[in-house]
Amino acid sequence: CDSSNESVPCWMSSKDYPEICGKTGIFDAHRSPFRAANLVYVPYCTSDAYMGDGVFGPWQFRGARVVRAVFTKLAGRLQG
């Protein structure tokens, strides 16, 4: 990473990231209902690292549904 730059970034470091990053959606620091949040604990129970929904043999993975449900519940608490 010592010789990395914007055109040849080091993927193991944030040193080449710009000072300001134009995030959108839930990551928008000015408009997101989650802008003041800093931590949400979601117990790990899906065995898929919350990376998606799918089936592998007899196992079903529903991590994406869990994440959507958490965001929906958090948004309801922030608006309510």
Kinemage of the C-alpha trace (Angstrom):
@kinemage 1
@onewidth
@group {chain A} dominant
@subgroup {mainchain}
@vectorlist {calphas} color= white
{ca cys a 1} P 0.000 0.000 0.000
{ca asp a 2} L 2.956 2.355 0.319
{ca ser a 3} L 3.056 2.900 -3.454
{ca ser a 4} L -0.693 3.110 -4.027
{ca asn a 5} L -2.524 6.139 -5.398
{ca glu a 6} L -5.984 7.018 -6.774
{ca ser a 7} L -5.387 5.219 -10.084
{ca val a 8} L -3.793 2.168 -8.417
{ca pro a 9} L -5.490 1.926 -5.009
{ca cys a 10} L -4.596 -0.372 -2.172
{ca trp a 11} L -7.806 -2.236 -1.318
{ca met a 12} L -6.591 -2.931 2.218
{ca ser a 13} L -6.389 0.722 3.258
{ca ser a 14} L -8.473 3.891 3.186
{ca lys a 15} L -5.441 6.171 2.716
{ca asp a 16} L -6.366 6.880 -0.922
{ca tyr a 17} L -10.006 7.737 -0.170
{ca pro a 18} L -11.051 11.316 -0.913
{ca glu a 19} L -11.621 13.649 2.045
{ca ile a 20} L -15.276 14.057 1.072
{ca cys a 21} L -17.273 11.175 -0.291
{ca gly a 22} L -20.670 11.782 -1.905
{ca lys a 23} L -22.696 9.119 -0.147
{ca thr a 24} L -26.378 8.705 -0.971
{ca gly a 25} L -29.375 6.912 0.483
{ca ile a 26} L -28.965 5.714 4.062
{ca phe a 27} L -25.336 6.876 4.011
{ca asp a 28} L -26.182 10.505 3.188
{ca ala a 29} L -24.944 12.440 6.234
{ca his a 30} L -27.503 15.239 5.746
{ca arg a 31} L -30.726 13.524 4.625
{ca ser a 32} L -30.663 9.968 5.969
{ca pro a 33} L -32.977 9.149 8.873
{ca phe a 34} L -30.004 7.163 10.231
{ca arg a 35} L -27.579 10.127 10.177
{ca ala a 36} L -27.439 10.343 14.000
{ca ala a 37} L -27.147 6.586 14.537
{ca asn a 38} L -23.794 5.113 15.359
{ca leu a 39} L -24.516 1.548 16.400
{ca val a 40} L -27.205 -1.072 15.906
{ca tyr a 41} L -26.889 -4.542 17.379
{ca val a 42} L -28.397 -7.324 15.273
{ca pro a 43} L -27.899 -10.813 16.712
{ca tyr a 44} L -26.192 -13.117 14.234
{ca cys a 45} L -28.516 -15.972 13.381
{ca thr a 46} L -28.621 -16.390 9.609
{ca ser a 47} L -25.225 -18.069 8.989
{ca asp a 48} L -24.784 -15.991 5.837
{ca ala a 49} L -23.208 -12.771 7.190
{ca tyr a 50} L -26.428 -10.990 6.127
{ca met a 51} L -25.256 -11.077 2.504
{ca gly a 52} L -28.344 -12.329 0.748
{ca asp a 53} L -31.204 -14.729 0.411
{ca gly a 54} L -30.683 -18.143 -1.070
{ca val a 55} L -30.833 -21.891 -0.768
{ca phe a 56} L -27.898 -24.265 -0.592
{ca gly a 57} L -28.912 -27.890 -0.333
{ca pro a 58} L -31.296 -28.237 2.616
{ca trp a 59} L -30.286 -24.864 4.110
{ca gln a 60} L -32.070 -21.583 3.541
{ca phe a 61} L -30.332 -18.246 4.062
{ca arg a 62} L -32.344 -15.058 4.606
{ca gly a 63} L -29.784 -12.425 5.547
{ca ala a 64} L -31.042 -9.815 3.071
{ca arg a 65} L -34.550 -10.072 4.518
{ca val a 66} L -33.164 -9.629 8.023
{ca val a 67} L -31.285 -6.464 7.024
{ca arg a 68} L -34.347 -4.997 5.267
{ca ala a 69} L -36.489 -5.749 8.332
{ca val a 70} L -33.943 -4.067 10.642
{ca phe a 71} L -33.877 -0.930 8.462
{ca thr a 72} L -37.674 -0.844 8.328
{ca lys a 73} L -37.949 -1.134 12.098
{ca leu a 74} L -35.281 1.523 12.683
{ca ala a 75} L -36.910 3.924 10.216
{ca gly a 76} L -40.248 3.478 12.010
{ca arg a 77} L -38.658 4.306 15.366
{ca leu a 78} L -36.943 7.395 14.002
{ca gln a 79} L -40.109 8.725 12.363
{ca gly a 80} L -42.442 7.819 15.173
